[in-house]
Amino acid sequence: MSTKEIILESTITCPVCQHQKTEIMPTDSCQYFYECEKCHERLKPLKGDCCVFCSYGTVPCPPIQLNKSCCI
Protein backbone atom coordinates (compact mmCIF):
# COMPACT_ATOMS: atom_id res chain seq x y z
CA MET A 1 0.00 0.00 0.00
CA SER A 2 1.57 3.30 -1.04
CA THR A 3 0.65 6.72 0.25
CA LYS A 4 1.51 9.97 -1.40
CA GLU A 5 3.98 12.03 0.59
CA ILE A 6 2.66 15.49 1.33
CA ILE A 7 5.09 18.38 1.04
CA LEU A 8 4.50 20.88 3.82
CA GLU A 9 7.08 23.54 2.88
CA SER A 10 6.29 26.07 0.18
CA THR A 11 8.17 29.21 -0.81
CA ILE A 12 5.85 32.17 -1.23
CA THR A 13 6.90 34.90 -3.67
CA CYS A 14 5.32 38.32 -3.17
CA PRO A 15 3.94 39.56 -6.51
CA VAL A 16 4.63 43.17 -5.48
CA CYS A 17 8.28 43.13 -4.35
CA GLN A 18 9.36 39.59 -5.33
CA HIS A 19 10.48 38.81 -1.75
CA GLN A 20 10.52 35.07 -1.10
CA LYS A 21 10.06 33.19 2.14
CA THR A 22 9.69 29.49 2.83
CA GLU A 23 6.77 28.71 5.12
CA ILE A 24 5.23 25.57 6.62
CA MET A 25 1.69 25.10 5.32
CA PRO A 26 -1.11 24.29 7.76
CA THR A 27 -2.62 20.84 7.34
CA ASP A 28 -5.91 21.57 9.11
CA SER A 29 -6.97 24.83 7.45
CA CYS A 30 -6.38 27.05 4.44
CA GLN A 31 -4.35 30.21 4.73
CA TYR A 32 -6.39 32.86 2.99
CA PHE A 33 -4.24 35.89 3.90
CA TYR A 34 -0.47 36.33 4.03
CA GLU A 35 1.50 39.49 4.79
CA CYS A 36 4.82 39.95 3.00
CA GLU A 37 7.46 40.60 5.64
CA LYS A 38 9.35 42.97 3.32
CA CYS A 39 6.74 45.30 1.76
CA HIS A 40 3.82 44.38 4.08
CA GLU A 41 1.45 43.76 1.17
CA ARG A 42 -1.50 41.65 2.31
CA LEU A 43 -1.83 38.81 -0.18
CA LYS A 44 -5.00 36.85 -0.79
CA PRO A 45 -5.63 33.99 -3.24
CA LEU A 46 -6.03 34.69 -6.92
CA LYS A 47 -9.45 33.99 -8.42
CA GLY A 48 -9.95 30.23 -8.65
CA ASP A 49 -7.37 29.37 -5.99
CA CYS A 50 -8.25 28.32 -2.46
CA CYS A 51 -5.29 29.76 -0.57
CA VAL A 52 -2.16 31.90 -0.83
CA PHE A 53 0.04 28.81 -1.22
CA CYS A 54 -1.86 27.74 -4.33
CA SER A 55 -1.52 31.26 -5.77
CA TYR A 56 1.98 32.35 -4.77
CA GLY A 57 3.77 29.27 -3.45
CA THR A 58 6.10 26.77 -5.05
CA VAL A 59 3.94 23.90 -3.75
CA PRO A 60 0.12 23.83 -3.56
CA CYS A 61 -1.62 23.27 -0.23
CA PRO A 62 -1.91 19.73 1.21
CA PRO A 63 -5.55 19.08 0.17
CA ILE A 64 -4.78 20.05 -3.44
CA GLN A 65 -1.68 17.83 -3.39
CA LEU A 66 -3.99 14.95 -2.44
CA ASN A 67 -6.47 15.84 -5.22
CA LYS A 68 -9.12 16.73 -2.65
CA SER A 69 -11.23 19.84 -2.48
CA CYS A 70 -9.74 22.52 -0.33
CA CYS A 71 -11.23 24.37 2.61
CA ILE A 72 -13.64 26.59 0.69
GULOVO-34031 format. One line per 8 residues: number of its first residue (from 1); their letters; for each residue x, y, z of C-alpha. Coordinates in Angstrom, 2 decimals. Layout:
! GULOVO-34031
NUM) A) X/Y/Z | ... .
***
This chain:
! GULOVO-34031
1) MSTKEIIL) 0.00/0.00/0.00 | 1.57/3.30/-1.04 | 0.65/6.72/0.25 | 1.51/9.97/-1.40 | 3.98/12.03/0.59 | 2.66/15.49/1.33 | 5.09/18.38/1.04 | 4.50/20.88/3.82 .
9) ESTITCPV) 7.08/23.54/2.88 | 6.29/26.07/0.18 | 8.17/29.21/-0.81 | 5.85/32.17/-1.23 | 6.90/34.90/-3.67 | 5.32/38.32/-3.17 | 3.94/39.56/-6.51 | 4.63/43.17/-5.48 .
17) CQHQKTEI) 8.28/43.13/-4.35 | 9.36/39.59/-5.33 | 10.48/38.81/-1.75 | 10.52/35.07/-1.10 | 10.06/33.19/2.14 | 9.69/29.49/2.83 | 6.77/28.71/5.12 | 5.23/25.57/6.62 .
25) MPTDSCQY) 1.69/25.10/5.32 | -1.11/24.29/7.76 | -2.62/20.84/7.34 | -5.91/21.57/9.11 | -6.97/24.83/7.45 | -6.38/27.05/4.44 | -4.35/30.21/4.73 | -6.39/32.86/2.99 .
33) FYECEKCH) -4.24/35.89/3.90 | -0.47/36.33/4.03 | 1.50/39.49/4.79 | 4.82/39.95/3.00 | 7.46/40.60/5.64 | 9.35/42.97/3.32 | 6.74/45.30/1.76 | 3.82/44.38/4.08 .
41) ERLKPLKG) 1.45/43.76/1.17 | -1.50/41.65/2.31 | -1.83/38.81/-0.18 | -5.00/36.85/-0.79 | -5.63/33.99/-3.24 | -6.03/34.69/-6.92 | -9.45/33.99/-8.42 | -9.95/30.23/-8.65 .
49) DCCVFCSY) -7.37/29.37/-5.99 | -8.25/28.32/-2.46 | -5.29/29.76/-0.57 | -2.16/31.90/-0.83 | 0.04/28.81/-1.22 | -1.86/27.74/-4.33 | -1.52/31.26/-5.77 | 1.98/32.35/-4.77 .
57) GTVPCPPI) 3.77/29.27/-3.45 | 6.10/26.77/-5.05 | 3.94/23.90/-3.75 | 0.12/23.83/-3.56 | -1.62/23.27/-0.23 | -1.91/19.73/1.21 | -5.55/19.08/0.17 | -4.78/20.05/-3.44 .
65) QLNKSCCI) -1.68/17.83/-3.39 | -3.99/14.95/-2.44 | -6.47/15.84/-5.22 | -9.12/16.73/-2.65 | -11.23/19.84/-2.48 | -9.74/22.52/-0.33 | -11.23/24.37/2.61 | -13.64/26.59/0.69 .
***
